[in-house]
Amino acid sequence: MLSRKWQNSDKSYQQGQEAFDREAMGKRTSSHHPQDSDEDEDSSVELVNVDFEFFDPKEDDFHGVKALLRSFLDDISWDIGGFVDIILGQPTVGTVIKTGEDESPLGVITVLNLGRYKGKSCLLNIYDFLKKNVPNCMEIEAVFNDYPDTVGLLVSERLVNIPEELAPPLYKGLLDEVSWATEDEPTEALRDSFKFKQYLIISRIFQQLPKKKKKKKMKKMKLTKVSKQKESEATECAETNGEEVAGELIYLKPEDELLHELSQWSYMFPANSQAAATSEVQGLKQFRLIMLVDAKGMGLFRSRFCQIE
């Protein structure tokens, strides 16, 4: 552990959430108030305070982190255990969110050097996953094969009911740790491995299911490349009959919208998982969002997103 981390950043940051109720934690309770009239008698949700703390990843977090990453590559079979081992083996850069030191992780964030771990089977699985879903993509080929030593794979997964207010300090802490690691790691090779010029991000996004129109419709998206474009440009428009108009893009995590805006390039393709199929029943289609953000863009992201009062 880097002692400097604890001198400069309070990683035991606590976020009291009065609005984080028992229902969100799967513990819904009902209370009855006799003084209320019969017309006003109904169930109410008891609100509780939950303290979220930031910790360095450790071996005991293996199963919790693995559960958080179970859909990182949709439903394919891959070396997720090896991937978790790499994350837990890099405690100086990375954070897990818990409600107590001995509790199971509710979120994880880290950044891994692609060149440093390129021989690991889990990184090869990630490369194959992207190649399969974004075929003939020279940008992805370049990231993994031409300059992997300067690219960081930014991994950020957390439960959907984790308060959004945790995201800014979470990212600020990560970027602080990356900066400190370039000075404090014990060897030059390790220090250099954190001097990232670009960040690769594998995330997910939702889109409202298309609405049919009689005359104008949008071409069904199988693979879309987006390069600093608005969401209205995320699909290819066609002036033909019998096609569909794509719905609004919905970002699952607040940081992804800004990262998408600042990215050098990005790709979207339909997610292939049981969760994706379930979301379609709810009127949404799930896509995977692949983004590359350079160091300058990440600096802008920090200044705009990581403002903590």
Summary of the structure (lengths in Angstrom):
residues: 309
radius of gyration: 21.4
end to end distance: 26.4
largest distance: 72.5
contacts: 908
relative contact order: 0.13
helix: 36%
strand: 21%
